[in-house]
Amino acid sequence: MTDITSRTTGSGRVGRDTPIRFEFALLNNVSMLSVISAIEPLRVANRMAGYECYSWDIVSENGTEIHASNGLQFASSGRMGEGRVPDYTFVCAGLSLEAIHPTRLSAFLNRRAAAGVCVGAISMGSIFLARAGLLQNTRCTIHWEGLPAFKEEFPDIHVSHAIYEVDNGIMTCAGGMSSFDMIMSVIARDHDASLVTSIINQLQLDRVRSEVTLQSSGSMKLPDTAPKHLRHAVILLEENMEYPLSPTDLAESVGTSRRTLERMFLKHTGMTPSKFSKVQRLERSKDLLQHSGLSILDIALATGFRSGSYFSYCFSEYFGLPPSQIRR
């Protein structure tokens, strides 16, 4: 993990005269869980420590309230960039990957980074760091649902499957409960192990995950008992979606027979390799429809369908809705 202490304002972290300040820049349709999971450990740390070691603000693009994806709302303390310079700034995004003022948002993030603030992202927020040019030569992560769109838009940026990443002074996480793990890594650097244990106990948790923990790969995740040949096969299918491998070629690539591989797929997924591949590609296409600006035809070709019409037929049959309706 890259040390981020030098990127935060105010050295001498424990025992500072003022609290370490966090700023959460929220975009509409953000996941409430992702944000609350980041704030709650800070609140509990203050309570367990007996003094205000952390403070936080929520800001929005226009300074108005932010609508979360569950229909509830976050109050905003002001517009992005208007308040005091914090120690940390996290851009938080969820279902929407379009900012109201994209140029202003990028400028805000760059100003924070230039001021020595540790900038970061929660869930889909990594896309906005990338658009601001802050992830060049930097390893990052993003929620698995946004991974295909991120790779399409930023093929040269190293994005991992970890629950969170810290590299070049920038912190990113996959959202959900991984926000908690990432913020706890900050608290663990600031305080001794007893406070960390107190927070975990207070929140009825049994552990804090490290940055080497991999996030769930989504609906096509294999069970832990899956054999290594099957895991290798699934990785190959994922890496070759544009030109899907035949069952025979897939079996040869992982060093087993077609019949043996078919039995593995049926036992652990309930599908043949061909069916699994098709579902995997349809799931990827749905992610791209929701989180990228690619045309429906480009998405069809990128996920191994020979024509737009055949893709629409398969998509509608599987999801019950045509691709055009998912995009709306």
C-alpha positions as a LaTeX table, in Angstrom:
\begin{tabular}{lrrr}
\hline
Residue & $x$ (\AA) & $y$ (\AA) & $z$ (\AA) \\
\hline
Met1 & 0.00 & 0.00 & 0.00 \\
Thr2 & 1.28 & 3.47 & $-0.85$ \\
Asp3 & 1.64 & 5.72 & 2.19 \\
Ile4 & $-0.77$ & 8.62 & 1.87 \\
Thr5 & 0.27 & 10.59 & 4.92 \\
Ser6 & 2.31 & 13.01 & 2.81 \\
Arg7 & $-0.73$ & 13.78 & 0.67 \\
Thr8 & $-2.89$ & 14.91 & 3.59 \\
Thr9 & $-2.84$ & 18.42 & 4.97 \\
Gly10 & $-1.56$ & 18.75 & 8.49 \\
Ser11 & 1.04 & 16.26 & 9.61 \\
Gly12 & 1.02 & 14.83 & 13.12 \\
Arg13 & $-2.27$ & 13.05 & 12.69 \\
Val14 & $-3.11$ & 11.79 & 16.18 \\
Gly15 & $-3.46$ & 14.57 & 18.74 \\
Arg16 & $-3.96$ & 17.37 & 16.20 \\
Asp17 & $-5.57$ & 20.53 & 17.53 \\
Thr18 & $-8.30$ & 20.25 & 14.89 \\
Pro19 & $-10.14$ & 17.18 & 13.61 \\
Ile20 & $-9.04$ & 15.47 & 10.43 \\
Arg21 & $-11.57$ & 16.68 & 7.88 \\
Phe22 & $-13.34$ & 14.52 & 5.30 \\
Glu23 & $-15.31$ & 15.89 & 2.38 \\
Phe24 & $-17.78$ & 13.65 & 0.52 \\
Ala25 & $-18.75$ & 15.07 & $-2.88$ \\
Leu26 & $-21.98$ & 13.29 & $-3.81$ \\
Leu27 & $-23.63$ & 12.94 & $-7.20$ \\
Asn28 & $-27.30$ & 12.15 & $-7.57$ \\
Asn29 & $-28.37$ & 8.48 & $-7.50$ \\
Val30 & $-25.46$ & 7.62 & $-5.25$ \\
Ser31 & $-25.74$ & 4.51 & $-3.08$ \\
Met32 & $-26.67$ & 5.57 & 0.44 \\
Leu33 & $-25.01$ & 2.46 & 1.89 \\
Ser34 & $-21.70$ & 3.33 & 0.21 \\
Val35 & $-21.69$ & 6.80 & 1.78 \\
Ile36 & $-22.96$ & 5.80 & 5.23 \\
Ser37 & $-20.41$ & 2.97 & 5.37 \\
Ala38 & $-17.68$ & 5.60 & 5.01 \\
Ile39 & $-19.10$ & 8.05 & 7.56 \\
Glu40 & $-20.18$ & 5.69 & 10.35 \\
Pro41 & $-16.67$ & 4.49 & 11.32 \\
Leu42 & $-15.63$ & 8.16 & 11.64 \\
Arg43 & $-18.57$ & 8.86 & 13.94 \\
Val44 & $-17.89$ & 5.81 & 16.08 \\
Ala45 & $-14.17$ & 6.63 & 16.21 \\
Asn46 & $-15.01$ & 10.00 & 17.74 \\
Arg47 & $-17.26$ & 8.37 & 20.31 \\
Met48 & $-14.81$ & 5.63 & 21.24 \\
Ala49 & $-11.82$ & 8.02 & 21.36 \\
Gly50 & $-13.71$ & 10.47 & 23.56 \\
Tyr51 & $-12.93$ & 13.50 & 21.43 \\
Glu52 & $-13.60$ & 14.79 & 17.90 \\
Cys53 & $-10.72$ & 13.29 & 15.94 \\
Tyr54 & $-12.68$ & 13.38 & 12.65 \\
Ser55 & $-15.20$ & 15.70 & 11.04 \\
Trp56 & $-16.97$ & 15.47 & 7.71 \\
Asp57 & $-19.07$ & 17.45 & 5.26 \\
Ile58 & $-21.33$ & 16.41 & 2.42 \\
Val59 & $-21.27$ & 18.66 & $-0.64$ \\
Ser60 & $-23.04$ & 18.58 & $-4.00$ \\
Glu61 & $-22.56$ & 20.06 & $-7.44$ \\
Asn62 & $-25.13$ & 22.83 & $-6.93$ \\
Gly63 & $-25.12$ & 23.00 & $-3.15$ \\
Thr64 & $-28.59$ & 21.42 & $-3.02$ \\
Glu65 & $-29.75$ & 18.13 & $-1.51$ \\
Ile66 & $-28.65$ & 14.90 & $-3.16$ \\
His67 & $-31.11$ & 12.15 & $-4.06$ \\
Ala68 & $-29.79$ & 8.68 & $-3.27$ \\
Ser69 & $-30.65$ & 5.64 & $-5.36$ \\
Asn70 & $-33.01$ & 4.34 & $-2.65$ \\
Gly71 & $-35.23$ & 7.44 & $-2.87$ \\
Leu72 & $-33.93$ & 9.08 & 0.32 \\
Gln73 & $-31.97$ & 12.32 & 0.40 \\
Phe74 & $-28.70$ & 13.67 & 1.75 \\
Ala75 & $-28.58$ & 17.26 & 2.96 \\
Ser76 & $-25.69$ & 19.25 & 1.48 \\
Ser77 & $-23.57$ & 21.71 & 3.43 \\
Gly78 & $-22.75$ & 23.60 & 0.26 \\
Arg79 & $-21.46$ & 23.49 & $-3.29$ \\
Met80 & $-18.29$ & 21.59 & $-4.18$ \\
Gly81 & $-15.23$ & 23.79 & $-3.63$ \\
Glu82 & $-16.89$ & 26.46 & $-1.48$ \\
Gly83 & $-15.94$ & 25.14 & 1.96 \\
Arg84 & $-12.62$ & 24.88 & 3.75 \\
Val85 & $-9.92$ & 22.70 & 2.24 \\
Pro86 & $-10.21$ & 19.27 & 3.90 \\
Asp87 & $-7.67$ & 16.52 & 4.44 \\
Tyr88 & $-9.61$ & 14.03 & 2.30 \\
Thr89 & $-12.05$ & 14.48 & $-0.58$ \\
Phe90 & $-14.04$ & 11.54 & $-1.94$ \\
Val91 & $-16.24$ & 11.77 & $-5.01$ \\
Cys92 & $-19.15$ & 9.36 & $-4.60$ \\
Ala93 & $-21.30$ & 8.14 & $-7.49$ \\
Gly94 & $-23.70$ & 5.30 & $-8.14$ \\
Leu95 & $-26.28$ & 4.75 & $-10.85$ \\
Ser96 & $-25.58$ & 8.00 & $-12.71$ \\
Leu97 & $-22.23$ & 8.46 & $-14.45$ \\
Glu98 & $-23.00$ & 11.92 & $-15.82$ \\
Ala99 & $-22.26$ & 15.01 & $-13.78$ \\
Ile100 & $-24.46$ & 18.09 & $-13.97$ \\
His101 & $-21.36$ & 20.24 & $-14.47$ \\
Pro102 & $-18.60$ & 17.85 & $-15.63$ \\
Thr103 & $-15.97$ & 20.50 & $-16.31$ \\
Arg104 & $-16.57$ & 22.15 & $-12.94$ \\
Leu105 & $-16.38$ & 18.78 & $-11.17$ \\
Ser106 & $-13.05$ & 17.92 & $-12.82$ \\
Ala107 & $-11.65$ & 21.34 & $-11.96$ \\
Phe108 & $-12.77$ & 20.94 & $-8.34$ \\
Leu109 & $-11.06$ & 17.56 & $-8.00$ \\
Asn110 & $-7.85$ & 18.90 & $-9.56$ \\
Arg111 & $-7.83$ & 21.90 & $-7.23$ \\
Arg112 & $-8.18$ & 19.61 & $-4.23$ \\
Ala113 & $-5.32$ & 17.40 & $-5.44$ \\
Ala114 & $-3.12$ & 20.44 & $-6.16$ \\
Ala115 & $-3.78$ & 21.69 & $-2.61$ \\
Gly116 & $-2.34$ & 18.48 & $-1.17$ \\
Val117 & $-5.69$ & 16.92 & $-0.33$ \\
Cys118 & $-5.87$ & 13.13 & $-0.49$ \\
Val119 & $-8.49$ & 12.65 & $-3.20$ \\
Gly120 & $-10.39$ & 9.44 & $-3.66$ \\
Ala121 & $-13.53$ & 7.81 & $-4.96$ \\
Ile122 & $-16.33$ & 5.59 & $-3.70$ \\
Ser123 & $-18.15$ & 3.07 & $-5.92$ \\
Met124 & $-18.53$ & 4.57 & $-9.42$ \\
Gly125 & $-16.71$ & 7.75 & $-8.42$ \\
Ser126 & $-13.47$ & 6.41 & $-9.89$ \\
Ile127 & $-14.80$ & 7.27 & $-13.35$ \\
Phe128 & $-14.90$ & 10.96 & $-12.40$ \\
Leu129 & $-11.34$ & 10.84 & $-11.07$ \\
Ala130 & $-10.28$ & 9.31 & $-14.38$ \\
Arg131 & $-12.15$ & 11.98 & $-16.36$ \\
Ala132 & $-10.36$ & 14.60 & $-14.29$ \\
Gly133 & $-7.03$ & 13.08 & $-15.35$ \\
Leu134 & $-6.09$ & 12.07 & $-11.82$ \\
Leu135 & $-5.65$ & 8.33 & $-12.37$ \\
Gln136 & $-2.82$ & 8.33 & $-14.90$ \\
Asn137 & $-0.20$ & 5.75 & $-13.87$ \\
Thr138 & $-2.31$ & 5.00 & $-10.80$ \\
Arg139 & $-3.89$ & 1.70 & $-9.79$ \\
Cys140 & $-7.56$ & 2.04 & $-8.86$ \\
Thr141 & $-10.73$ & 0.04 & $-8.39$ \\
Ile142 & $-14.44$ & 0.48 & $-9.05$ \\
His143 & $-17.64$ & $-1.45$ & $-8.36$ \\
Trp144 & $-17.72$ & $-4.54$ & $-10.59$ \\
Glu145 & $-20.89$ & $-3.30$ & $-12.28$ \\
Gly146 & $-19.03$ & $-0.31$ & $-13.70$ \\
Leu147 & $-15.87$ & $-2.19$ & $-14.62$ \\
Pro148 & $-16.75$ & $-2.87$ & $-18.30$ \\
Ala149 & $-17.67$ & 0.75 & $-18.96$ \\
Phe150 & $-14.54$ & 1.97 & $-17.18$ \\
Lys151 & $-12.29$ & $-0.27$ & $-19.28$ \\
Glu152 & $-13.99$ & 0.87 & $-22.47$ \\
Glu153 & $-13.53$ & 4.56 & $-21.62$ \\
Phe154 & $-10.09$ & 4.26 & $-20.02$ \\
Pro155 & $-8.29$ & 1.22 & $-21.46$ \\
Asp156 & $-4.86$ & 2.46 & $-20.31$ \\
Ile157 & $-5.72$ & 2.87 & $-16.63$ \\
His158 & $-4.90$ & $-0.05$ & $-14.34$ \\
Val159 & $-8.18$ & $-0.99$ & $-12.65$ \\
Ser160 & $-8.23$ & $-3.96$ & $-10.25$ \\
His161 & $-10.87$ & $-6.23$ & $-8.70$ \\
Ala162 & $-9.84$ & $-5.31$ & $-5.14$ \\
Ile163 & $-12.38$ & $-3.92$ & $-2.68$ \\
Tyr164 & $-10.20$ & $-0.84$ & $-2.34$ \\
Glu165 & $-6.90$ & 0.49 & $-3.63$ \\
Val166 & $-4.40$ & 3.06 & $-2.37$ \\
Asp167 & $-1.83$ & 4.16 & $-4.94$ \\
Asn168 & 0.04 & 7.40 & $-5.60$ \\
Gly169 & $-1.82$ & 9.02 & $-2.71$ \\
Ile170 & $-5.24$ & 8.28 & $-4.22$ \\
Met171 & $-7.82$ & 6.06 & $-2.51$ \\
Thr172 & $-10.60$ & 4.29 & $-4.41$ \\
Cys173 & $-13.08$ & 1.64 & $-3.31$ \\
Ala174 & $-15.83$ & $-0.50$ & $-4.83$ \\
Gly175 & $-18.57$ & 0.99 & $-2.67$ \\
Gly176 & $-21.06$ & $-0.88$ & $-0.52$ \\
Met177 & $-19.37$ & $-2.18$ & 2.61 \\
Ser178 & $-15.91$ & $-1.71$ & 1.07 \\
Ser179 & $-16.25$ & 1.99 & 1.96 \\
Phe180 & $-16.08$ & 0.92 & 5.60 \\
Asp181 & $-12.94$ & $-1.15$ & 5.03 \\
Met182 & $-11.19$ & 1.70 & 3.22 \\
Ile183 & $-11.98$ & 4.29 & 5.89 \\
Met184 & $-10.98$ & 1.87 & 8.63 \\
Ser185 & $-7.55$ & 1.63 & 6.98 \\
Val186 & $-7.23$ & 5.39 & 7.51 \\
Ile187 & $-8.32$ & 5.13 & 11.15 \\
Ala188 & $-5.84$ & 2.27 & 11.69 \\
Arg189 & $-2.99$ & 4.53 & 10.51 \\
Asp190 & $-4.12$ & 7.33 & 12.83 \\
His191 & $-4.73$ & 5.33 & 16.01 \\
Asp192 & $-3.70$ & 2.21 & 17.88 \\
Ala193 & $-5.32$ & $-1.20$ & 17.47 \\
Ser194 & $-7.52$ & $-0.80$ & 20.54 \\
Leu195 & $-9.60$ & 1.94 & 18.91 \\
Val196 & $-9.98$ & $-0.11$ & 15.74 \\
Thr197 & $-11.18$ & $-3.06$ & 17.81 \\
Ser198 & $-13.62$ & $-0.83$ & 19.69 \\
Ile199 & $-15.15$ & 0.39 & 16.43 \\
Ile200 & $-15.52$ & $-3.14$ & 15.09 \\
Asn201 & $-17.18$ & $-4.30$ & 18.31 \\
Gln202 & $-19.50$ & $-1.30$ & 18.43 \\
Leu203 & $-20.71$ & $-1.96$ & 14.88 \\
Gln204 & $-21.18$ & $-5.70$ & 15.50 \\
Leu205 & $-18.61$ & $-6.73$ & 12.91 \\
Asp206 & $-16.05$ & $-9.50$ & 13.16 \\
Arg207 & $-13.23$ & $-8.08$ & 11.06 \\
Val208 & $-11.94$ & $-5.40$ & 8.70 \\
Arg209 & $-10.97$ & $-6.56$ & 5.22 \\
Ser210 & $-7.66$ & $-5.49$ & 3.71 \\
Glu211 & $-7.00$ & $-3.99$ & 0.28 \\
Val212 & $-5.88$ & $-7.39$ & $-1.03$ \\
Thr213 & $-9.44$ & $-8.72$ & $-0.65$ \\
Leu214 & $-11.16$ & $-9.15$ & $-4.00$ \\
Gln215 & $-14.67$ & $-7.86$ & $-4.51$ \\
Ser216 & $-17.52$ & $-10.03$ & $-5.68$ \\
Ser217 & $-17.48$ & $-10.51$ & $-9.45$ \\
Gly218 & $-21.25$ & $-10.13$ & $-9.67$ \\
Ser219 & $-24.04$ & $-12.50$ & $-10.58$ \\
Met220 & $-21.66$ & $-14.89$ & $-12.39$ \\
Lys221 & $-19.49$ & $-15.44$ & $-9.31$ \\
Leu222 & $-18.40$ & $-19.06$ & $-8.88$ \\
Pro223 & $-18.79$ & $-20.89$ & $-5.58$ \\
Asp224 & $-15.68$ & $-21.32$ & $-3.45$ \\
Thr225 & $-15.70$ & $-25.06$ & $-4.12$ \\
Ala226 & $-15.28$ & $-24.65$ & $-7.90$ \\
Pro227 & $-12.21$ & $-26.52$ & $-9.28$ \\
Lys228 & $-9.28$ & $-24.61$ & $-10.73$ \\
His229 & $-9.97$ & $-25.76$ & $-14.32$ \\
Leu230 & $-13.43$ & $-24.23$ & $-14.09$ \\
Arg231 & $-12.12$ & $-20.98$ & $-12.60$ \\
His232 & $-9.56$ & $-20.73$ & $-15.39$ \\
Ala233 & $-12.27$ & $-21.37$ & $-17.98$ \\
Val234 & $-14.47$ & $-18.59$ & $-16.60$ \\
Ile235 & $-11.54$ & $-16.15$ & $-16.69$ \\
Leu236 & $-10.85$ & $-17.06$ & $-20.33$ \\
Leu237 & $-14.49$ & $-16.54$ & $-21.24$ \\
Glu238 & $-14.42$ & $-13.14$ & $-19.57$ \\
Glu239 & $-11.23$ & $-12.14$ & $-21.39$ \\
Asn240 & $-12.54$ & $-13.23$ & $-24.80$ \\
Met241 & $-16.10$ & $-11.91$ & $-24.86$ \\
Glu242 & $-15.71$ & $-10.17$ & $-28.21$ \\
Tyr243 & $-14.68$ & $-13.45$ & $-29.83$ \\
Pro244 & $-16.18$ & $-16.22$ & $-27.65$ \\
Leu245 & $-14.26$ & $-19.48$ & $-27.43$ \\
Ser246 & $-15.97$ & $-22.68$ & $-28.53$ \\
Pro247 & $-16.46$ & $-25.36$ & $-25.84$ \\
Thr248 & $-13.75$ & $-27.49$ & $-27.48$ \\
Asp249 & $-11.22$ & $-24.64$ & $-27.65$ \\
Leu250 & $-12.06$ & $-23.66$ & $-24.08$ \\
Ala251 & $-11.46$ & $-27.18$ & $-22.79$ \\
Glu252 & $-8.14$ & $-27.43$ & $-24.62$ \\
Ser253 & $-7.05$ & $-24.05$ & $-23.24$ \\
Val254 & $-7.57$ & $-25.13$ & $-19.63$ \\
Gly255 & $-6.07$ & $-28.59$ & $-20.14$ \\
Thr256 & $-9.09$ & $-30.88$ & $-19.85$ \\
Ser257 & $-11.60$ & $-32.62$ & $-22.10$ \\
Arg258 & $-14.76$ & $-30.98$ & $-23.38$ \\
Arg259 & $-16.92$ & $-33.56$ & $-21.61$ \\
Thr260 & $-15.14$ & $-33.09$ & $-18.28$ \\
Leu261 & $-15.44$ & $-29.30$ & $-18.53$ \\
Glu262 & $-19.14$ & $-29.58$ & $-19.35$ \\
Arg263 & $-19.68$ & $-31.69$ & $-16.23$ \\
Met264 & $-17.85$ & $-29.07$ & $-14.14$ \\
Phe265 & $-20.01$ & $-26.26$ & $-15.49$ \\
Leu266 & $-23.23$ & $-28.19$ & $-14.96$ \\
Lys267 & $-22.30$ & $-29.15$ & $-11.41$ \\
His268 & $-21.18$ & $-25.71$ & $-10.23$ \\
Thr269 & $-23.26$ & $-23.31$ & $-12.37$ \\
Gly270 & $-26.18$ & $-25.37$ & $-13.63$ \\
Met271 & $-25.30$ & $-24.34$ & $-17.18$ \\
Thr272 & $-23.30$ & $-25.69$ & $-20.10$ \\
Pro273 & $-20.17$ & $-23.70$ & $-21.06$ \\
Ser274 & $-22.01$ & $-22.19$ & $-24.04$ \\
Lys275 & $-24.98$ & $-21.13$ & $-21.93$ \\
Phe276 & $-22.71$ & $-19.74$ & $-19.21$ \\
Ser277 & $-20.77$ & $-17.75$ & $-21.81$ \\
Lys278 & $-23.95$ & $-16.33$ & $-23.30$ \\
Val279 & $-25.32$ & $-15.26$ & $-19.93$ \\
Gln280 & $-21.95$ & $-13.80$ & $-18.98$ \\
Arg281 & $-21.89$ & $-11.74$ & $-22.19$ \\
Leu282 & $-25.49$ & $-10.57$ & $-21.70$ \\
Glu283 & $-24.66$ & $-9.46$ & $-18.15$ \\
Arg284 & $-21.67$ & $-7.54$ & $-19.49$ \\
Ser285 & $-23.81$ & $-5.93$ & $-22.19$ \\
Lys286 & $-26.30$ & $-4.75$ & $-19.58$ \\
Asp287 & $-23.50$ & $-3.09$ & $-17.60$ \\
Leu288 & $-22.31$ & $-1.34$ & $-20.75$ \\
Leu289 & $-25.82$ & $-0.18$ & $-21.61$ \\
Gln290 & $-26.23$ & 1.35 & $-18.16$ \\
His291 & $-22.78$ & 2.81 & $-17.67$ \\
Ser292 & $-21.24$ & 3.61 & $-21.06$ \\
Gly293 & $-22.01$ & 5.80 & $-24.05$ \\
Leu294 & $-21.40$ & 3.04 & $-26.62$ \\
Ser295 & $-24.08$ & 2.44 & $-29.21$ \\
Ile296 & $-26.22$ & $-0.69$ & $-28.93$ \\
Leu297 & $-24.53$ & $-2.14$ & $-32.02$ \\
Asp298 & $-21.06$ & $-1.49$ & $-30.60$ \\
Ile299 & $-22.09$ & $-3.16$ & $-27.34$ \\
Ala300 & $-23.45$ & $-6.14$ & $-29.27$ \\
Leu301 & $-20.17$ & $-6.58$ & $-31.15$ \\
Ala302 & $-18.06$ & $-6.01$ & $-28.03$ \\
Thr303 & $-19.88$ & $-8.84$ & $-26.26$ \\
Gly304 & $-19.64$ & $-11.36$ & $-29.10$ \\
Phe305 & $-23.04$ & $-11.08$ & $-30.81$ \\
Arg306 & $-22.92$ & $-11.26$ & $-34.58$ \\
Ser307 & $-25.58$ & $-8.60$ & $-35.24$ \\
Gly308 & $-27.61$ & $-5.97$ & $-33.45$ \\
Ser309 & $-30.88$ & $-7.76$ & $-34.15$ \\
Tyr310 & $-29.66$ & $-11.08$ & $-32.76$ \\
Phe311 & $-28.30$ & $-9.30$ & $-29.70$ \\
Ser312 & $-31.64$ & $-7.55$ & $-29.12$ \\
Tyr313 & $-33.47$ & $-10.87$ & $-29.42$ \\
Cys314 & $-31.18$ & $-12.62$ & $-26.92$ \\
Phe315 & $-31.19$ & $-9.66$ & $-24.55$ \\
Ser316 & $-34.99$ & $-9.36$ & $-24.55$ \\
Glu317 & $-35.38$ & $-13.09$ & $-24.05$ \\
Tyr318 & $-33.05$ & $-13.10$ & $-21.03$ \\
Phe319 & $-33.96$ & $-9.82$ & $-19.30$ \\
Gly320 & $-37.55$ & $-9.42$ & $-20.47$ \\
Leu321 & $-36.82$ & $-5.95$ & $-21.82$ \\
Pro322 & $-35.18$ & $-4.72$ & $-25.07$ \\
Pro323 & $-31.75$ & $-3.04$ & $-24.83$ \\
Ser324 & $-33.21$ & 0.33 & $-25.79$ \\
Gln325 & $-35.48$ & 0.31 & $-22.74$ \\
Ile326 & $-32.60$ & $-0.55$ & $-20.37$ \\
Arg327 & $-30.65$ & 2.41 & $-21.74$ \\
Arg328 & $-33.54$ & 4.81 & $-21.12$ \\
\hline
\end{tabular}
